[in-house]
Amino acid sequence: MSDFRIFATIALLIMLWLLRDRAAWRALGRGLSGRAGRLPLFRRLLQITLLAALVLLLSGLSRPMTGGTMSGYWLIAHLLAAPVFAVVFLKMVFFTAAQHQTAEDETALVRAVVLQNRRDLRALFTPALRLRLLYWLAVSLATLTMVTAGLRLFAFGDTATQVSLAGWHRYAAVLFFLAAAGYLRRAVKE
């Protein structure tokens, strides 16, 4: 079994463990059915983002997990869903990024901890800050996944560079789904 298959299997198990609550599955169901959020445009963007992410997850992991390479209909589905996910996900980030900026009281707390040289860093990780960290981690991993996929489309570097970009793409994509599951779990808890 290859390293990526072991990593992806462990990540999928962790993702399922994170989404073990009914509330998380209900939130995903509301998002997929278009009943989440207040604005109709936001609901539609969320629905398209979740559908494209589901297609990317299924098509991206189906063949590598069974030992083959992605080809045929799986590759076509992946290549069709990828730009849709990229564009709609970036629009979702524009809608939700303002909610995930650090507040003044959190900035003051970080300054106080750093200035006092306190060893108790648990004070920094409030539930709201954890939610923000998971959000920005998911956004940065999605961006890394998109950049590596975009660089692979062009003749960038030699064959070894292309192979390493494919590896970065795979690992960043799996970590993105893991961070997104953690974000969903944390958002449902609050």
C-alpha positions as CSV (number, residue, x, y, z in Angstrom):
1,M,0.0,0.0,0.0
2,S,1.4,3.4,-1.0
3,D,2.1,6.2,1.4
4,F,-0.7,8.3,0.0
5,R,-3.3,5.6,0.3
6,I,-2.4,5.1,4.0
7,F,-2.5,8.8,4.6
8,A,-5.8,9.2,2.8
9,T,-7.4,6.3,4.6
10,I,-6.3,7.7,8.0
11,A,-7.5,11.2,7.0
12,L,-10.9,9.8,5.8
13,L,-11.4,7.9,9.1
14,I,-10.5,11.1,11.0
15,M,-12.9,13.1,8.8
16,L,-15.7,10.6,9.5
17,W,-14.9,10.7,13.2
18,L,-15.1,14.6,13.1
19,L,-18.5,14.4,11.4
20,R,-19.9,11.7,13.7
21,D,-22.6,14.0,15.2
22,R,-26.0,14.2,13.7
23,A,-25.8,18.0,13.8
24,A,-22.8,18.0,11.4
25,W,-24.6,15.7,8.9
26,R,-27.8,17.9,9.3
27,A,-25.7,21.0,8.5
28,L,-24.2,19.3,5.4
29,G,-27.7,18.2,4.4
30,R,-29.0,21.8,4.8
31,G,-26.1,23.1,2.7
32,L,-26.6,20.5,0.0
33,S,-30.4,21.1,-0.2
34,G,-30.0,24.9,-0.3
35,R,-31.7,25.6,3.0
36,A,-28.6,27.0,4.9
37,G,-27.9,30.7,5.2
38,R,-30.0,33.8,5.0
39,L,-29.1,35.2,1.5
40,P,-30.4,33.3,-1.5
41,L,-27.1,33.8,-3.3
42,F,-25.1,32.5,-0.4
43,R,-27.3,29.4,-0.2
44,R,-26.8,28.7,-3.9
45,L,-23.0,29.3,-3.6
46,L,-22.9,27.0,-0.6
47,Q,-24.9,24.3,-2.5
48,I,-22.6,24.5,-5.6
49,T,-19.5,24.5,-3.4
50,L,-20.6,21.4,-1.5
51,L,-21.6,19.5,-4.6
52,A,-18.4,20.3,-6.4
53,A,-16.4,19.3,-3.3
54,L,-18.2,16.0,-3.1
55,V,-17.5,15.3,-6.8
56,L,-13.9,16.2,-6.3
57,L,-13.6,14.1,-3.2
58,L,-15.2,11.0,-4.8
59,S,-13.4,11.4,-8.2
60,G,-10.1,12.3,-6.6
61,L,-9.9,9.4,-4.2
62,S,-11.8,6.6,-6.0
63,R,-9.1,5.4,-8.3
64,P,-6.0,6.1,-6.2
65,M,-7.6,4.3,-3.2
66,T,-8.2,1.2,-5.3
67,G,-4.6,1.2,-6.6
68,G,-5.1,2.7,-10.1
69,T,-4.6,6.2,-11.5
70,M,-7.4,8.6,-12.2
71,S,-8.6,8.2,-15.8
72,G,-11.7,8.1,-17.9
73,Y,-14.9,9.3,-16.5
74,W,-13.4,9.9,-13.1
75,L,-10.8,12.3,-14.6
76,I,-13.5,14.1,-16.7
77,A,-15.7,14.6,-13.6
78,H,-12.7,15.8,-11.6
79,L,-11.6,18.2,-14.3
80,L,-15.1,19.6,-14.7
81,A,-15.8,20.1,-11.0
82,A,-12.4,21.6,-10.2
83,P,-12.8,25.0,-11.9
84,V,-16.4,25.2,-10.6
85,F,-15.2,24.5,-7.1
86,A,-12.4,27.0,-7.4
87,V,-14.5,29.9,-8.6
88,V,-17.4,29.3,-6.2
89,F,-15.2,28.6,-3.2
90,L,-13.4,31.9,-3.7
91,K,-16.7,33.7,-3.9
92,M,-17.7,31.9,-0.7
93,V,-14.5,33.1,0.9
94,F,-15.4,36.7,-0.1
95,F,-18.8,36.3,1.6
96,T,-17.4,34.7,4.8
97,A,-13.9,36.1,5.3
98,A,-15.1,39.2,7.2
99,Q,-16.7,37.0,9.9
100,H,-13.4,35.2,10.5
101,Q,-11.2,38.2,11.1
102,T,-9.6,38.5,14.5
103,A,-11.5,40.7,17.0
104,E,-9.8,43.5,19.0
105,D,-10.2,41.6,22.3
106,E,-8.4,38.6,20.8
107,T,-5.6,40.8,19.5
108,A,-5.3,42.3,23.0
109,L,-5.2,38.9,24.6
110,V,-2.4,37.7,22.3
111,R,-0.4,40.9,23.1
112,A,-0.9,40.4,26.8
113,V,0.2,36.7,26.7
114,V,3.3,37.6,24.6
115,L,4.2,40.6,26.8
116,Q,3.8,38.7,30.0
117,N,5.7,35.7,28.6
118,R,3.1,33.4,30.0
119,R,3.5,29.7,29.5
120,D,-0.2,29.0,29.5
121,L,-1.1,29.1,25.8
122,R,-4.5,27.6,26.4
123,A,-5.8,31.1,27.0
124,L,-5.1,31.9,23.4
125,F,-7.2,29.1,21.9
126,T,-10.7,30.2,22.6
127,P,-13.5,28.4,20.7
128,A,-13.9,31.5,18.4
129,L,-10.2,31.6,17.7
130,R,-10.1,27.8,16.9
131,L,-12.9,28.3,14.4
132,R,-11.0,31.2,12.8
133,L,-7.8,29.1,12.6
134,L,-9.6,26.2,11.0
135,Y,-11.3,28.5,8.5
136,W,-8.0,30.1,7.4
137,L,-6.2,26.8,7.4
138,A,-8.9,25.3,5.1
139,V,-8.7,28.4,2.8
140,S,-4.9,28.2,2.6
141,L,-4.9,24.5,1.9
142,A,-7.6,25.0,-0.8
143,T,-5.4,27.7,-2.3
144,L,-2.3,25.5,-2.2
145,T,-4.4,22.7,-3.9
146,M,-5.6,25.0,-6.6
147,V,-2.1,26.5,-7.3
148,T,-0.5,23.1,-7.6
149,A,-3.2,21.9,-9.9
150,G,-2.8,25.1,-12.0
151,L,0.9,24.7,-12.2
152,R,0.5,21.1,-13.4
153,L,-1.6,22.3,-16.3
154,F,1.4,24.0,-17.8
155,A,4.9,22.7,-18.6
156,F,6.4,24.0,-15.4
157,G,9.7,22.3,-14.7
158,D,10.8,18.8,-15.5
159,T,9.1,15.5,-14.9
160,A,10.3,15.3,-11.3
161,T,8.7,18.7,-10.6
162,Q,5.4,17.6,-12.1
163,V,5.4,14.5,-9.9
164,S,6.2,16.5,-6.8
165,L,3.4,19.0,-7.7
166,A,1.0,16.0,-8.0
167,G,2.0,14.8,-4.5
168,W,1.5,18.3,-3.1
169,H,-1.9,18.5,-4.8
170,R,-3.0,15.2,-3.3
171,Y,-1.8,15.8,0.2
172,A,-3.1,19.4,0.3
173,A,-6.5,18.3,-1.0
174,V,-6.9,15.6,1.7
175,L,-5.7,18.0,4.4
176,F,-8.2,20.6,3.1
177,F,-11.1,18.2,3.4
178,L,-9.9,17.3,6.9
179,A,-9.7,21.0,8.0
180,A,-13.1,21.6,6.4
181,A,-14.6,18.8,8.4
182,G,-13.0,20.2,11.6
183,Y,-14.3,23.6,10.8
184,L,-17.8,22.2,10.2
185,R,-17.7,20.3,13.5
186,R,-16.5,23.4,15.4
187,A,-19.1,25.7,13.7
188,V,-21.9,23.3,14.6
189,K,-20.8,23.1,18.2
190,E,-20.9,26.9,18.6
